[in-house]
Amino acid sequence: MPRALPASASVRYRFDEHTLDGAVVRAALLDLVIRLGTRLRGRGQVSRALTLTLKFAGNSSWEKTRRLGAPSAHEDDLRRLAYQLMDAAGLQRGRLTGLALKGEDLIDADQAPLQLSLDESREARLAAETVIDRVRDKFGPCVIGPAAVVRRAS
């Protein structure tokens, strides 16, 4: 008897040290977006909402949830909303210890309405996403993609 897929999926990132560096935090968030999108597409699900949780030094945390305009598992859509959530946090001097990104209110991808777009570059990115997923499956998750290198060179 087949099991129902979970109604949410989450990915986490823990910093080695407390960080204030916005570029490192954005790169970690992008890595989470890619991992979440890959997981959702692999399951054949789409997310209707995202929750971003920021963990700070001293064991405090901040959490915010927003709904996507349309259900999606595409990295472009997830990245845009994740960055909006991060901007809503208004970080200035908070020392982060970790991030968590959770796709909520998941549904089967076949049940989601298909949004047609006249943006050729977006359509090309979405078509390439399938190929990139196959490359990641074959060679590993850190081989390809904009979040392949999280730390800056010194």
C-alpha positions as CSV (number, residue, x, y, z in Angstrom):
1,M,0.0,0.0,0.0
2,P,1.6,3.3,-1.0
3,R,2.3,5.9,1.7
4,A,1.2,9.5,1.4
5,L,4.0,11.9,1.0
6,P,4.6,14.3,3.8
7,A,2.9,17.7,3.9
8,S,6.2,19.6,4.5
9,A,9.9,19.3,3.8
10,S,12.7,21.1,5.5
11,V,16.4,21.6,5.0
12,R,18.9,23.1,7.5
13,Y,22.3,24.7,7.5
14,R,24.5,25.2,10.5
15,F,27.4,27.7,10.4
16,D,30.7,26.5,11.8
17,E,31.1,29.8,13.6
18,H,28.7,32.7,14.4
19,T,28.4,34.8,11.3
20,L,27.5,38.4,10.5
21,D,28.6,38.2,6.9
22,G,25.6,38.8,4.6
23,A,27.3,37.2,1.6
24,V,27.9,34.0,3.5
25,V,24.4,33.9,4.8
26,R,22.9,34.5,1.3
27,A,25.1,31.7,-0.1
28,A,23.9,29.4,2.6
29,L,20.3,30.4,2.0
30,L,20.8,29.7,-1.7
31,D,22.2,26.3,-0.9
32,L,19.0,25.6,1.2
33,V,16.8,26.7,-1.7
34,I,18.6,24.4,-4.1
35,R,18.4,21.4,-1.7
36,L,14.7,22.0,-1.0
37,G,13.8,22.5,-4.7
38,T,15.7,19.3,-5.6
39,R,14.0,17.3,-2.8
40,L,10.5,18.6,-3.8
41,R,11.0,17.8,-7.5
42,G,12.4,14.4,-6.7
43,R,9.2,13.6,-4.7
44,G,7.0,15.1,-7.4
45,Q,5.6,17.8,-5.0
46,V,5.3,21.5,-5.0
47,S,5.2,23.9,-2.1
48,R,2.5,26.6,-1.5
49,A,4.4,28.3,1.4
50,L,7.9,28.7,2.7
51,T,9.0,29.2,6.3
52,L,12.4,30.6,7.1
53,T,13.9,30.1,10.6
54,L,17.0,32.0,11.7
55,K,18.9,30.7,14.7
56,F,21.0,33.2,16.6
57,A,23.7,33.0,19.2
58,G,22.2,32.7,22.6
59,N,19.6,30.2,21.4
60,S,17.1,32.8,20.2
61,S,15.3,32.4,16.8
62,W,13.2,34.2,14.3
63,E,10.6,32.5,12.1
64,K,8.4,33.9,9.3
65,T,6.1,32.1,6.8
66,R,4.9,33.5,3.5
67,R,2.8,31.9,0.7
68,L,4.1,31.6,-2.8
69,G,2.1,33.3,-5.6
70,A,1.6,29.9,-7.2
71,P,2.6,26.4,-6.0
72,S,6.2,25.7,-7.1
73,A,9.3,23.6,-6.7
74,H,11.4,25.7,-9.0
75,E,14.5,27.2,-7.6
76,D,13.7,30.7,-9.1
77,D,10.4,30.9,-7.3
78,L,11.7,29.5,-4.0
79,R,14.8,31.7,-4.1
80,R,12.8,34.9,-4.7
81,L,10.5,34.2,-1.7
82,A,13.4,33.0,0.6
83,Y,15.3,36.2,-0.1
84,Q,12.1,38.3,0.6
85,L,11.8,36.4,4.0
86,M,15.5,37.1,4.7
87,D,15.1,40.8,3.9
88,A,12.0,40.9,6.2
89,A,14.2,39.8,9.1
90,G,16.0,43.1,8.9
91,L,19.3,41.7,10.2
92,Q,21.9,44.2,11.2
93,R,24.1,42.9,13.9
94,G,22.6,39.4,14.6
95,R,25.1,36.6,14.9
96,L,23.6,33.7,13.1
97,T,24.3,30.1,14.0
98,G,22.0,28.4,11.6
99,L,19.2,28.6,9.0
100,A,16.3,26.4,8.2
101,L,14.0,26.5,5.2
102,K,10.7,24.6,5.2
103,G,8.4,24.0,2.3
104,E,4.9,23.8,3.7
105,D,1.4,23.0,2.4
106,L,2.9,20.6,-0.2
107,I,0.7,19.1,-2.9
108,D,1.4,16.7,-5.8
109,A,3.0,18.5,-8.7
110,D,0.2,17.1,-11.0
111,Q,-2.4,18.9,-9.0
112,A,-0.7,22.3,-9.3
113,P,-2.0,24.6,-12.0
114,L,0.5,25.1,-14.8
115,Q,1.5,28.8,-15.3
116,L,2.4,29.7,-18.8
117,S,5.1,32.3,-19.2
118,L,6.1,34.5,-22.1
119,D,9.5,35.0,-20.5
120,E,11.9,33.0,-22.7
121,S,14.8,33.2,-20.3
122,R,12.7,31.8,-17.4
123,E,11.4,29.0,-19.5
124,A,15.0,28.1,-20.5
125,R,16.0,28.1,-16.8
126,L,13.1,25.8,-15.9
127,A,14.0,23.5,-18.8
128,A,17.6,23.4,-17.7
129,E,16.6,22.6,-14.1
130,T,15.7,19.1,-15.1
131,V,19.1,18.5,-16.7
132,I,20.9,20.1,-13.7
133,D,19.0,17.7,-11.4
134,R,20.2,14.7,-13.4
135,V,23.8,16.0,-13.2
136,R,23.5,16.5,-9.4
137,D,22.1,12.9,-9.1
138,K,25.0,11.5,-11.0
139,F,28.0,13.5,-9.7
140,G,26.8,14.8,-6.3
141,P,25.0,17.9,-5.0
142,C,28.0,20.3,-4.8
143,V,29.2,19.8,-8.4
144,I,27.0,22.3,-10.1
145,G,25.0,25.4,-9.3
146,P,25.4,28.9,-7.9
147,A,25.7,27.7,-4.3
148,A,28.5,25.2,-5.1
149,V,30.9,27.3,-3.2
150,V,29.6,28.7,0.1
151,R,32.7,30.2,1.6
152,R,34.6,33.1,0.1
153,A,38.2,32.7,-0.8
154,S,40.5,34.7,1.5
